[in-house]
Structure formats: structure tokens, C-alpha cells
Amino acid sequence: MPREQVEATILAGARTVREIGDRCGAGKGAGCGCCRKRLAKLLLEHRLKSTSVENLPNTA
């Protein structure tokens, strides 16, 4: 599953690696778990990025 597709899936509302994998369709079948570690890493990166953006001071 390409990184862009993972990010789009997260933005569409997926909150767990299983939800992302269920929408993948790659590998042995939908939600096969072939890339679970990579998906978990991307989900963690997205969560860290979104929380760091929320904590930025308001400069407007």
C-alpha cells in the first residue's frame, strides 16, 4: 500500500492499523497484515504530527 494511500485512509477516519489494512486489498487479501509494522509506523507518525500541530502557538 503506497504511503499516500495510507495517509488518505487515515484522513478518511481509520484509527487503527487493522482499519487501514482492511482497506488495503494488497498482498494475500484484504486486511492480510503483510505490512502491519509499516502501517503502525505511518499511523504513529501521523498522530505525532497532528498533536504537534495542535500544540503550536496561535500567531494569528
C-alpha positions, 0 to 999 in steps of 0.5 A: 500500500503506497504511503499516500494511500495510507495517509488518505485512509487515515484522513478518511477516519481509520484509527487503527492499523487493522482499519487501514489494512482492511482497506488495503486489498494488497498482498494475500487479501484484504486486511492480510497484515503483510505490512502491519509494522509499516502501517503502525509506523505511518499511523504513529507518525501521523498522530505525532504530527497532528498533536504537534500541530495542535500544540503550536502557538496561535500567531494569528 
